Each structure stands twice: as C-alpha cells, then as structure tokens.
Amino acid sequence: MQAAAHAKRQADLRADAARLMADPEYTAEVRAVRAELDELSAW
C-alpha cells in the first residue's frame, strides 16, 4: 500500500512539473528569478 501511494505521489509530481514547464508564464518567471539570482551572486 505504501509503495502504491509513493508511486502515485511521484506520478502526480511529474505531472505537475510537466504542466508547469509547458506554461510560458511560469517559465518566464523562472528565467526572471534566475537572472536576479545571477545578479546577486555577482556581488
């Protein structure tokens, strides 16, 4: 039972990740945050 629940949770997480990566607004936000972090790490 625990293995099945774990497998379902993993599948749900993969589906969420795929949905987010297919969302252009989300990926644009990720790029913007990464750019800001890159600027901060230059300090």
mmCIF entry with sequence, helices, sheets and N, C-alpha, C, O atoms, coordinates in Angstrom:
data_MODEL
# 
_entry.id   MODEL 
# 
_entity.id                         1 
_entity.type                       polymer 
_entity.pdbx_number_of_molecules   1 
# 
_entity_poly.entity_id                      1 
_entity_poly.type                           'polypeptide(L)' 
_entity_poly.nstd_linkage                   no 
_entity_poly.nstd_monomer                   no 
_entity_poly.pdbx_seq_one_letter_code       MQAAAHAKRQADLRADAARLMADPEYTAEVRAVRAELDELSAW 
_entity_poly.pdbx_seq_one_letter_code_can   MQAAAHAKRQADLRADAARLMADPEYTAEVRAVRAELDELSAW 
_entity_poly.pdbx_strand_id                 A 
# 
loop_
_entity_poly_seq.entity_id 
_entity_poly_seq.num 
_entity_poly_seq.mon_id 
_entity_poly_seq.hetero 
1 1  MET n 
1 2  GLN n 
1 3  ALA n 
1 4  ALA n 
1 5  ALA n 
1 6  HIS n 
1 7  ALA n 
1 8  LYS n 
1 9  ARG n 
1 10 GLN n 
1 11 ALA n 
1 12 ASP n 
1 13 LEU n 
1 14 ARG n 
1 15 ALA n 
1 16 ASP n 
1 17 ALA n 
1 18 ALA n 
1 19 ARG n 
1 20 LEU n 
1 21 MET n 
1 22 ALA n 
1 23 ASP n 
1 24 PRO n 
1 25 GLU n 
1 26 TYR n 
1 27 THR n 
1 28 ALA n 
1 29 GLU n 
1 30 VAL n 
1 31 ARG n 
1 32 ALA n 
1 33 VAL n 
1 34 ARG n 
1 35 ALA n 
1 36 GLU n 
1 37 LEU n 
1 38 ASP n 
1 39 GLU n 
1 40 LEU n 
1 41 SER n 
1 42 ALA n 
1 43 TRP n 
# 
_struct_asym.id          A 
_struct_asym.entity_id   1 
# 
loop_
_struct_conf.conf_type_id 
_struct_conf.id 
_struct_conf.pdbx_PDB_helix_id 
_struct_conf.beg_label_comp_id 
_struct_conf.beg_label_asym_id 
_struct_conf.beg_label_seq_id 
_struct_conf.pdbx_beg_PDB_ins_code 
_struct_conf.end_label_comp_id 
_struct_conf.end_label_asym_id 
_struct_conf.end_label_seq_id 
_struct_conf.pdbx_end_PDB_ins_code 
_struct_conf.beg_auth_comp_id 
_struct_conf.beg_auth_asym_id 
_struct_conf.beg_auth_seq_id 
_struct_conf.end_auth_comp_id 
_struct_conf.end_auth_asym_id 
_struct_conf.end_auth_seq_id 
_struct_conf.pdbx_PDB_helix_class 
_struct_conf.details 
_struct_conf.pdbx_PDB_helix_length 
HELX_P HELX_P1 AA1 GLN A 2  ? MET A 21 ? GLN A 2  MET A 21 1 ? 20 
HELX_P HELX_P2 AA2 PRO A 24 ? SER A 41 ? PRO A 24 SER A 41 1 ? 18 
# 
_struct_conf_type.id          HELX_P 
_struct_conf_type.criteria    ? 
_struct_conf_type.reference   ? 
# 
loop_
_atom_site.group_PDB 
_atom_site.id 
_atom_site.type_symbol 
_atom_site.label_atom_id 
_atom_site.label_alt_id 
_atom_site.label_comp_id 
_atom_site.label_asym_id 
_atom_site.label_entity_id 
_atom_site.label_seq_id 
_atom_site.pdbx_PDB_ins_code 
_atom_site.Cartn_x 
_atom_site.Cartn_y 
_atom_site.Cartn_z 
_atom_site.occupancy 
_atom_site.B_iso_or_equiv 
_atom_site.pdbx_formal_charge 
_atom_site.auth_seq_id 
_atom_site.auth_comp_id 
_atom_site.auth_asym_id 
_atom_site.auth_atom_id 
_atom_site.pdbx_PDB_model_num 
ATOM 1   N N  . MET A 1 1  ? 0.824  -1.199 0.000   1.00 0.00 ? 1  MET A N  1 
ATOM 2   C CA . MET A 1 1  ? 0.000  0.000  0.000   1.00 0.00 ? 1  MET A CA 1 
ATOM 3   C C  . MET A 1 1  ? 0.866  1.261  0.000   1.00 0.00 ? 1  MET A C  1 
ATOM 4   O O  . MET A 1 1  ? 0.588  2.206  -0.738  1.00 0.00 ? 1  MET A O  1 
ATOM 5   N N  . GLN A 1 2  ? 1.898  1.275  0.812   1.00 0.00 ? 2  GLN A N  1 
ATOM 6   C CA . GLN A 1 2  ? 2.769  2.454  0.846   1.00 0.00 ? 2  GLN A CA 1 
ATOM 7   C C  . GLN A 1 2  ? 3.489  2.637  -0.476  1.00 0.00 ? 2  GLN A C  1 
ATOM 8   O O  . GLN A 1 2  ? 3.675  3.770  -0.921  1.00 0.00 ? 2  GLN A O  1 
ATOM 9   N N  . ALA A 1 3  ? 3.897  1.558  -1.109  1.00 0.00 ? 3  ALA A N  1 
ATOM 10  C CA . ALA A 1 3  ? 4.588  1.663  -2.396  1.00 0.00 ? 3  ALA A CA 1 
ATOM 11  C C  . ALA A 1 3  ? 3.655  2.257  -3.448  1.00 0.00 ? 3  ALA A C  1 
ATOM 12  O O  . ALA A 1 3  ? 4.081  3.078  -4.260  1.00 0.00 ? 3  ALA A O  1 
ATOM 13  N N  . ALA A 1 4  ? 2.404  1.853  -3.440  1.00 0.00 ? 4  ALA A N  1 
ATOM 14  C CA . ALA A 1 4  ? 1.442  2.388  -4.406  1.00 0.00 ? 4  ALA A CA 1 
ATOM 15  C C  . ALA A 1 4  ? 1.199  3.871  -4.157  1.00 0.00 ? 4  ALA A C  1 
ATOM 16  O O  . ALA A 1 4  ? 1.109  4.654  -5.102  1.00 0.00 ? 4  ALA A O  1 
ATOM 17  N N  . ALA A 1 5  ? 1.094  4.258  -2.895  1.00 0.00 ? 5  ALA A N  1 
ATOM 18  C CA . ALA A 1 5  ? 0.888  5.671  -2.568  1.00 0.00 ? 5  ALA A CA 1 
ATOM 19  C C  . ALA A 1 5  ? 2.103  6.492  -2.994  1.00 0.00 ? 5  ALA A C  1 
ATOM 20  O O  . ALA A 1 5  ? 1.964  7.599  -3.514  1.00 0.00 ? 5  ALA A O  1 
ATOM 21  N N  . HIS A 1 6  ? 3.276  5.949  -2.772  1.00 0.00 ? 6  HIS A N  1 
ATOM 22  C CA . HIS A 1 6  ? 4.507  6.643  -3.170  1.00 0.00 ? 6  HIS A CA 1 
ATOM 23  C C  . HIS A 1 6  ? 4.555  6.800  -4.694  1.00 0.00 ? 6  HIS A C  1 
ATOM 24  O O  . HIS A 1 6  ? 4.875  7.874  -5.202  1.00 0.00 ? 6  HIS A O  1 
ATOM 25  N N  . ALA A 1 7  ? 4.240  5.735  -5.409  1.00 0.00 ? 7  ALA A N  1 
ATOM 26  C CA . ALA A 1 7  ? 4.260  5.785  -6.872  1.00 0.00 ? 7  ALA A CA 1 
ATOM 27  C C  . ALA A 1 7  ? 3.248  6.809  -7.381  1.00 0.00 ? 7  ALA A C  1 
ATOM 28  O O  . ALA A 1 7  ? 3.536  7.540  -8.329  1.00 0.00 ? 7  ALA A O  1 
ATOM 29  N N  . LYS A 1 8  ? 2.068  6.870  -6.765  1.00 0.00 ? 8  LYS A N  1 
ATOM 30  C CA . LYS A 1 8  ? 1.062  7.859  -7.184  1.00 0.00 ? 8  LYS A CA 1 
ATOM 31  C C  . LYS A 1 8  ? 1.558  9.273  -6.923  1.00 0.00 ? 8  LYS A C  1 
ATOM 32  O O  . LYS A 1 8  ? 1.395  10.162 -7.759  1.00 0.00 ? 8  LYS A O  1 
ATOM 33  N N  . ARG A 1 9  ? 2.159  9.473  -5.763  1.00 0.00 ? 9  ARG A N  1 
ATOM 34  C CA . ARG A 1 9  ? 2.683  10.812 -5.435  1.00 0.00 ? 9  ARG A CA 1 
ATOM 35  C C  . ARG A 1 9  ? 3.761  11.218 -6.427  1.00 0.00 ? 9  ARG A C  1 
ATOM 36  O O  . ARG A 1 9  ? 3.791  12.365 -6.872  1.00 0.00 ? 9  ARG A O  1 
ATOM 37  N N  . GLN A 1 10 ? 4.642  10.293 -6.776  1.00 0.00 ? 10 GLN A N  1 
ATOM 38  C CA . GLN A 1 10 ? 5.697  10.583 -7.753  1.00 0.00 ? 10 GLN A CA 1 
ATOM 39  C C  . GLN A 1 10 ? 5.091  10.923 -9.113  1.00 0.00 ? 10 GLN A C  1 
ATOM 40  O O  . GLN A 1 10 ? 5.540  11.859 -9.775  1.00 0.00 ? 10 GLN A O  1 
ATOM 41  N N  . ALA A 1 11 ? 4.079  10.170 -9.531  1.00 0.00 ? 11 ALA A N  1 
ATOM 42  C CA . ALA A 1 11 ? 3.421  10.443 -10.813 1.00 0.00 ? 11 ALA A CA 1 
ATOM 43  C C  . ALA A 1 11 ? 2.749  11.811 -10.782 1.00 0.00 ? 11 ALA A C  1 
ATOM 44  O O  . ALA A 1 11 ? 2.812  12.562 -11.755 1.00 0.00 ? 11 ALA A O  1 
ATOM 45  N N  . ASP A 1 12 ? 2.104  12.134 -9.657  1.00 0.00 ? 12 ASP A N  1 
ATOM 46  C CA . ASP A 1 12 ? 1.465  13.454 -9.521  1.00 0.00 ? 12 ASP A CA 1 
ATOM 47  C C  . ASP A 1 12 ? 2.500  14.570 -9.613  1.00 0.00 ? 12 ASP A C  1 
ATOM 48  O O  . ASP A 1 12 ? 2.261  15.585 -10.268 1.00 0.00 ? 12 ASP A O  1 
ATOM 49  N N  . LEU A 1 13 ? 3.642  14.391 -8.966  1.00 0.00 ? 13 LEU A N  1 
ATOM 50  C CA . LEU A 1 13 ? 4.691  15.410 -9.006  1.00 0.00 ? 13 LEU A CA 1 
ATOM 51  C C  . LEU A 1 13 ? 5.242  15.572 -10.416 1.00 0.00 ? 13 LEU A C  1 
ATOM 52  O O  . LEU A 1 13 ? 5.481  16.695 -10.861 1.00 0.00 ? 13 LEU A O  1 
ATOM 53  N N  . ARG A 1 14 ? 5.446  14.457 -11.126 1.00 0.00 ? 14 ARG A N  1 
ATOM 54  C CA . ARG A 1 14 ? 5.922  14.542 -12.509 1.00 0.00 ? 14 ARG A CA 1 
ATOM 55  C C  . ARG A 1 14 ? 4.911  15.269 -13.384 1.00 0.00 ? 14 ARG A C  1 
ATOM 56  O O  . ARG A 1 14 ? 5.292  16.078 -14.230 1.00 0.00 ? 14 ARG A O  1 
ATOM 57  N N  . ALA A 1 15 ? 3.627  14.991 -13.187 1.00 0.00 ? 15 ALA A N  1 
ATOM 58  C CA . ALA A 1 15 ? 2.584  15.660 -13.972 1.00 0.00 ? 15 ALA A CA 1 
ATOM 59  C C  . ALA A 1 15 ? 2.570  17.158 -13.671 1.00 0.00 ? 15 ALA A C  1 
ATOM 60  O O  . ALA A 1 15 ? 2.432  17.972 -14.584 1.00 0.00 ? 15 ALA A O  1 
ATOM 61  N N  . ASP A 1 16 ? 2.710  17.521 -12.405 1.00 0.00 ? 16 ASP A N  1 
ATOM 62  C CA . ASP A 1 16 ? 2.759  18.942 -12.040 1.00 0.00 ? 16 ASP A CA 1 
ATOM 63  C C  . ASP A 1 16 ? 3.956  19.628 -12.686 1.00 0.00 ? 16 ASP A C  1 
ATOM 64  O O  . ASP A 1 16 ? 3.835  20.736 -13.207 1.00 0.00 ? 16 ASP A O  1 
ATOM 65  N N  . ALA A 1 17 ? 5.110  18.969 -12.651 1.00 0.00 ? 17 ALA A N  1 
ATOM 66  C CA . ALA A 1 17 ? 6.317  19.549 -13.243 1.00 0.00 ? 17 ALA A CA 1 
ATOM 67  C C  . ALA A 1 17 ? 6.134  19.731 -14.748 1.00 0.00 ? 17 ALA A C  1 
ATOM 68  O O  . ALA A 1 17 ? 6.503  20.772 -15.292 1.00 0.00 ? 17 ALA A O  1 
ATOM 69  N N  . ALA A 1 18 ? 5.574  18.742 -15.419 1.00 0.00 ? 18 ALA A N  1 
ATOM 70  C CA . ALA A 1 18 ? 5.351  18.843 -16.862 1.00 0.00 ? 18 ALA A CA 1 
ATOM 71  C C  . ALA A 1 18 ? 4.384  19.974 -17.178 1.00 0.00 ? 18 ALA A C  1 
ATOM 72  O O  . ALA A 1 18 ? 4.593  20.718 -18.135 1.00 0.00 ? 18 ALA A O  1 
ATOM 73  N N  . ARG A 1 19 ? 3.319  20.111 -16.377 1.00 0.00 ? 19 ARG A N  1 
ATOM 74  C CA . ARG A 1 19 ? 2.347  21.176 -16.591 1.00 0.00 ? 19 ARG A CA 1 
ATOM 75  C C  . ARG A 1 19 ? 3.002  22.549 -16.424 1.00 0.00 ? 19 ARG A C  1 
ATOM 76  O O  . ARG A 1 19 ? 2.768  23.457 -17.222 1.00 0.00 ? 19 ARG A O  1 
ATOM 77  N N  . LEU A 1 20 ? 3.821  22.689 -15.383 1.00 0.00 ? 20 LEU A N  1 
ATOM 78  C CA . LEU A 1 20 ? 4.486  23.972 -15.156 1.00 0.00 ? 20 LEU A CA 1 
ATOM 79  C C  . LEU A 1 20 ? 5.484  24.296 -16.258 1.00 0.00 ? 20 LEU A C  1 
ATOM 80  O O  . LEU A 1 20 ? 5.556  25.440 -16.707 1.00 0.00 ? 20 LEU A O  1 
ATOM 81  N N  . MET A 1 21 ? 6.241  23.322 -16.694 1.00 0.00 ? 21 MET A N  1 
ATOM 82  C CA . MET A 1 21 ? 7.237  23.578 -17.734 1.00 0.00 ? 21 MET A CA 1 
ATOM 83  C C  . MET A 1 21 ? 6.589  23.886 -19.084 1.00 0.00 ? 21 MET A C  1 
ATOM 84  O O  . MET A 1 21 ? 7.232  24.475 -19.953 1.00 0.00 ? 21 MET A O  1 
ATOM 85  N N  . ALA A 1 22 ? 5.335  23.498 -19.271 1.00 0.00 ? 22 ALA A N  1 
ATOM 86  C CA . ALA A 1 22 ? 4.617  23.811 -20.507 1.00 0.00 ? 22 ALA A CA 1 
ATOM 87  C C  . ALA A 1 22 ? 3.935  25.179 -20.440 1.00 0.00 ? 22 ALA A C  1 
ATOM 88  O O  . ALA A 1 22 ? 3.362  25.634 -21.429 1.00 0.00 ? 22 ALA A O  1 
ATOM 89  N N  . ASP A 1 23 ? 3.995  25.829 -19.288 1.00 0.00 ? 23 ASP A N  1 
ATOM 90  C CA . ASP A 1 23 ? 3.341  27.126 -19.088 1.00 0.00 ? 23 ASP A CA 1 
ATOM 91  C C  . ASP A 1 23 ? 4.349  28.234 -19.365 1.00 0.00 ? 23 ASP A C  1 
ATOM 92  O O  . ASP A 1 23 ? 5.297  28.409 -18.599 1.00 0.00 ? 23 ASP A O  1 
ATOM 93  N N  . PRO A 1 24 ? 4.157  28.988 -20.450 1.00 0.00 ? 24 PRO A N  1 
ATOM 94  C CA . PRO A 1 24 ? 5.130  30.028 -20.797 1.00 0.00 ? 24 PRO A CA 1 
ATOM 95  C C  . PRO A 1 24 ? 5.270  31.115 -19.731 1.00 0.00 ? 24 PRO A C  1 
ATOM 96  O O  . PRO A 1 24 ? 6.362  31.652 -19.542 1.00 0.00 ? 24 PRO A O  1 
ATOM 97  N N  . GLU A 1 25 ? 4.189  31.445 -19.037 1.00 0.00 ? 25 GLU A N  1 
ATOM 98  C CA . GLU A 1 25 ? 4.287  32.454 -17.978 1.00 0.00 ? 25 GLU A CA 1 
ATOM 99  C C  . GLU A 1 25 ? 5.159  31.953 -16.830 1.00 0.00 ? 25 GLU A C  1 
ATOM 100 O O  . GLU A 1 25 ? 5.962  32.704 -16.277 1.00 0.00 ? 25 GLU A O  1 
ATOM 101 N N  . TYR A 1 26 ? 4.999  30.699 -16.483 1.00 0.00 ? 26 TYR A N  1 
ATOM 102 C CA . TYR A 1 26 ? 5.801  30.118 -15.403 1.00 0.00 ? 26 TYR A CA 1 
ATOM 103 C C  . TYR A 1 26 ? 7.277  30.083 -15.794 1.00 0.00 ? 26 TYR A C  1 
ATOM 104 O O  . TYR A 1 26 ? 8.139  30.474 -15.007 1.00 0.00 ? 26 TYR A O  1 
ATOM 105 N N  . THR A 1 27 ? 7.566  29.617 -17.000 1.00 0.00 ? 27 THR A N  1 
ATOM 106 C CA . THR A 1 27 ? 8.973  29.522 -17.403 1.00 0.00 ? 27 THR A CA 1 
ATOM 107 C C  . THR A 1 27 ? 9.603  30.908 -17.520 1.00 0.00 ? 27 THR A C  1 
ATOM 108 O O  . THR A 1 27 ? 10.789 31.073 -17.236 1.00 0.00 ? 27 THR A O  1 
ATOM 109 N N  . ALA A 1 28 ? 8.820  31.905 -17.935 1.00 0.00 ? 28 ALA A N  1 
ATOM 110 C CA . ALA A 1 28 ? 9.346  33.275 -17.987 1.00 0.00 ? 28 ALA A CA 1 
ATOM 111 C C  . ALA A 1 28 ? 9.677  33.763 -16.582 1.00 0.00 ? 28 ALA A C  1 
ATOM 112 O O  . ALA A 1 28 ? 10.704 34.409 -16.375 1.00 0.00 ? 28 ALA A O  1 
ATOM 113 N N  . GLU A 1 29 ? 8.813  33.458 -15.617 1.00 0.00 ? 29 GLU A N  1 
ATOM 114 C CA . GLU A 1 29 ? 9.071  33.847 -14.234 1.00 0.00 ? 29 GLU A CA 1 
ATOM 115 C C  . GLU A 1 29 ? 10.320 33.165 -13.695 1.00 0.00 ? 29 GLU A C  1 
ATOM 116 O O  . GLU A 1 29 ? 11.118 33.790 -12.996 1.00 0.00 ? 29 GLU A O  1 
ATOM 117 N N  . VAL A 1 30 ? 10.491 31.892 -14.015 1.00 0.00 ? 30 VAL A N  1 
ATOM 118 C CA . VAL A 1 30 ? 11.682 31.164 -13.578 1.00 0.00 ? 30 VAL A CA 1 
ATOM 119 C C  . VAL A 1 30 ? 12.934 31.818 -14.151 1.00 0.00 ? 30 VAL A C  1 
ATOM 120 O O  . VAL A 1 30 ? 13.925 31.999 -13.443 1.00 0.00 ? 30 VAL A O  1 
ATOM 121 N N  . ARG A 1 31 ? 12.886 32.171 -15.431 1.00 0.00 ? 31 ARG A N  1 
ATOM 122 C CA . ARG A 1 31 ? 14.049 32.837 -16.053 1.00 0.00 ? 31 ARG A CA 1 
ATOM 123 C C  . ARG A 1 31 ? 14.341 34.170 -15.375 1.00 0.00 ? 31 ARG A C  1 
ATOM 124 O O  . ARG A 1 31 ? 15.502 34.505 -15.143 1.00 0.00 ? 31 ARG A O  1 
ATOM 125 N N  . ALA A 1 32 ? 13.301 34.930 -15.058 1.00 0.00 ? 32 ALA A N  1 
ATOM 126 C CA . ALA A 1 32 ? 13.492 36.229 -14.415 1.00 0.00 ? 32 ALA A CA 1 
ATOM 127 C C  . ALA A 1 32 ? 14.110 36.068 -13.025 1.00 0.00 ? 32 ALA A C  1 
ATOM 128 O O  . ALA A 1 32 ? 15.013 36.818 -12.653 1.00 0.00 ? 32 ALA A O  1 
ATOM 129 N N  . VAL A 1 33 ? 13.632 35.110 -12.277 1.00 0.00 ? 33 VAL A N  1 
ATOM 130 C CA . VAL A 1 33 ? 14.183 34.881 -10.933 1.00 0.00 ? 33 VAL A CA 1 
ATOM 131 C C  . VAL A 1 33 ? 15.634 34.430 -11.034 1.00 0.00 ? 33 VAL A C  1 
ATOM 132 O O  . VAL A 1 33 ? 16.485 34.885 -10.269 1.00 0.00 ? 33 VAL A O  1 
ATOM 133 N N  . ARG A 1 34 ? 15.917 33.538 -11.976 1.00 0.00 ? 34 ARG A N  1 
ATOM 134 C CA . ARG A 1 34 ? 17.306 33.087 -12.149 1.00 0.00 ? 34 ARG A CA 1 
ATOM 135 C C  . ARG A 1 34 ? 18.231 34.246 -12.513 1.00 0.00 ? 34 ARG A C  1 
ATOM 136 O O  . ARG A 1 34 ? 19.362 34.319 -12.034 1.00 0.00 ? 34 ARG A O  1 
ATOM 137 N N  . ALA A 1 35 ? 17.745 35.147 -13.360 1.00 0.00 ? 35 ALA A N  1 
ATOM 138 C CA . ALA A 1 35 ? 18.556 36.308 -13.748 1.00 0.00 ? 35 ALA A CA 1 
ATOM 139 C C  . ALA A 1 35 ? 18.844 37.184 -12.524 1.00 0.00 ? 35 ALA A C  1 
ATOM 140 O O  . ALA A 1 35 ? 19.964 37.660 -12.340 1.00 0.00 ? 35 ALA A O  1 
ATOM 141 N N  . GLU A 1 36 ? 17.822 37.388 -11.695 1.00 0.00 ? 36 GLU A N  1 
ATOM 142 C CA . GLU A 1 36 ? 18.030 38.179 -10.483 1.00 0.00 ? 36 GLU A CA 1 
ATOM 143 C C  . GLU A 1 36 ? 19.037 37.507 -9.552  1.00 0.00 ? 36 GLU A C  1 
ATOM 144 O O  . GLU A 1 36 ? 19.904 38.171 -8.983  1.00 0.00 ? 36 GLU A O  1 
ATOM 145 N N  . LEU A 1 37 ? 18.921 36.205 -9.403  1.00 0.00 ? 37 LEU A N  1 
ATOM 146 C CA . LEU A 1 37 ? 19.848 35.481 -8.530  1.00 0.00 ? 37 LEU A CA 1 
ATOM 147 C C  . LEU A 1 37 ? 21.275 35.542 -9.084  1.00 0.00 ? 37 LEU A C  1 
ATOM 148 O O  . LEU A 1 37 ? 22.237 35.651 -8.323  1.00 0.00 ? 37 LEU A O  1 
ATOM 149 N N  . ASP A 1 38 ? 21.404 35.472 -10.414 1.00 0.00 ? 38 ASP A N  1 
ATOM 150 C CA . ASP A 1 38 ? 22.729 35.583 -11.024 1.00 0.00 ? 38 ASP A CA 1 
ATOM 151 C C  . ASP A 1 38 ? 23.334 36.959 -10.726 1.00 0.00 ? 38 ASP A C  1 
ATOM 152 O O  . ASP A 1 38 ? 24.528 37.075 -10.449 1.00 0.00 ? 38 ASP A O  1 
ATOM 153 N N  . GLU A 1 39 ? 22.501 37.988 -10.785 1.00 0.00 ? 39 GLU A N  1 
ATOM 154 C CA . GLU A 1 39 ? 22.993 39.336 -10.477 1.00 0.00 ? 39 GLU A CA 1 
ATOM 155 C C  . GLU A 1 39 ? 23.442 39.418 -9.023  1.00 0.00 ? 39 GLU A C  1 
ATOM 156 O O  . GLU A 1 39 ? 24.476 40.015 -8.724  1.00 0.00 ? 39 GLU A O  1 
ATOM 157 N N  . LEU A 1 40 ? 22.680 38.829 -8.134  1.00 0.00 ? 40 LEU A N  1 
ATOM 158 C CA . LEU A 1 40 ? 23.038 38.877 -6.714  1.00 0.00 ? 40 LEU A CA 1 
ATOM 159 C C  . LEU A 1 40 ? 24.307 38.086 -6.421  1.00 0.00 ? 40 LEU A C  1 
ATOM 160 O O  . LEU A 1 40 ? 25.105 38.477 -5.570  1.00 0.00 ? 40 LEU A O  1 
ATOM 161 N N  . SER A 1 41 ? 24.492 36.971 -7.129  1.00 0.00 ? 41 SER A N  1 
ATOM 162 C CA . SER A 1 41 ? 25.674 36.161 -6.845  1.00 0.00 ? 41 SER A CA 1 
ATOM 163 C C  . SER A 1 41 ? 26.953 36.819 -7.348  1.00 0.00 ? 41 SER A C  1 
ATOM 164 O O  . SER A 1 41 ? 28.055 36.431 -6.959  1.00 0.00 ? 41 SER A O  1 
ATOM 165 N N  . ALA A 1 42 ? 26.798 37.819 -8.217  1.00 0.00 ? 42 ALA A N  1 
ATOM 166 C CA . ALA A 1 42 ? 27.977 38.539 -8.727  1.00 0.00 ? 42 ALA A CA 1 
ATOM 167 C C  . ALA A 1 42 ? 28.579 39.436 -7.648  1.00 0.00 ? 42 ALA A C  1 
ATOM 168 O O  . ALA A 1 42 ? 29.728 39.860 -7.764  1.00 0.00 ? 42 ALA A O  1 
ATOM 169 N N  . TRP A 1 43 ? 27.810 39.726 -6.604  1.00 0.00 ? 43 TRP A N  1 
ATOM 170 C CA . TRP A 1 43 ? 28.300 40.579 -5.538  1.00 0.00 ? 43 TRP A CA 1 
ATOM 171 C C  . TRP A 1 43 ? 29.295 39.818 -4.768  1.00 0.00 ? 43 TRP A C  1 
ATOM 172 O O  . TRP A 1 43 ? 29.857 40.337 -3.803  1.00 0.00 ? 43 TRP A O  1 
# 
